[in-house]
Amino acid sequence: MNLGKAIKEIRKDKSLSQIQLASAANITQAALSQIGNGKRPGINTLKKISYALKVPESLIYVVALEKEDIPKNKALLYDKLFPVIKSLVMEIAV
């Protein structure tokens, strides 16, 4: 699960710069950059970011889901369904 990658993807779809999102979330740009580079955000930071992005935290978790997070016996199902699910979730996010 890559929360930083998901946050970045949603941020870009909303045409927000890293500085704009950090400011709206009341966190430093350095903190947001660290999250983008793989540091897992704390629950309060994730709440601030999701509020600033105007999306539920659960949506960020869905976008962050990766194939490695799925049991191997469900990998084929993931390959078939996840692109569609992610596309729909991103439409909701924007």
Secondary structure by P-SEA (a helix, b strand, c coil): ccaaaaaaaaaaaacccaaaaaaaacccaaaaaaaaacccccaaaaaaaaaaacccaaaaaaaacccccccccaaaaaaacaaaaaaaaaaaac
